[in-house]
Amino acid sequence: MISKLPFTEILKSVPGFFGIRLEEQPKYEVIEAIDEDVEIREYQPALLARLMVEGDHDKAVDEAFDRLARYIFGDNSRNLRMSMTIPVQQHREGERLAMTSPVLQKQGGRGWTLAFFLSNDLYTSEAPRPNDPAIELVHEPTRTIAALRYRGNSSEDKREQSRQRLLAALADHPRWRVDEDVFWAQYDAPFTLPFAKRNEAMVEVVPR
């Protein structure tokens, strides 16, 4: 997905070939399991770096990933190299983004917004500023998220299938209703063996 990874990051990514994840991940607590694939989670506040790029999925996501990766690998106000984290969030542009308040609404055009999780312990004022003016640093509040996990390469068909399955699981749920649009999280590098790849369809929910 990224054209140039630092050699140290390549070495650290070797376990990922087999689906072993060593990167920092957002902190959350599972508060309910709907079935074996769908969980209701409460996520702690988190700092994200996000970027919207116009274009079809593959082109937009590749470009956004490269630019966000350059930011965390030192293209920032402090020339500070940060650790790679997971997952990477993907949102269709033109939808309401369940990422922070105020909600971002992109009018016109089509594209994708990509978000990198940076930390559960930093605020926007504490993180280095991106040199790329299009990259935003946003601090997410505590959120309740329904997540459906699926394996393999996250193709357009699989993203759509996962979206439909997640919404169907929540459609008649007595406690939770969908409050935002579905987005996706990818936890593994493109070279990870497909059967070991972890992907999730996610949506913010609120009590009925």
Secondary structure, 3 states (H helix, E strand, C coil): CCCCCCHHHHHHCHHHHHCCCCCECCCEEEEEECCCCEEEEEECCEEEEEEEEECCHHHHHHHHHHHHHHHHCCCECCCCCCCCECCEEEEECCCCCCCCCCCCCCCCCCEEEEEEEEECCCCHHHCCCECCCCCEEEEECCEEEEEEEEECCCCHHHHHHHHHHHHHHHHCCCCEEECCCCEEEECCCCCCCHHHCEEEEEEEEEEC
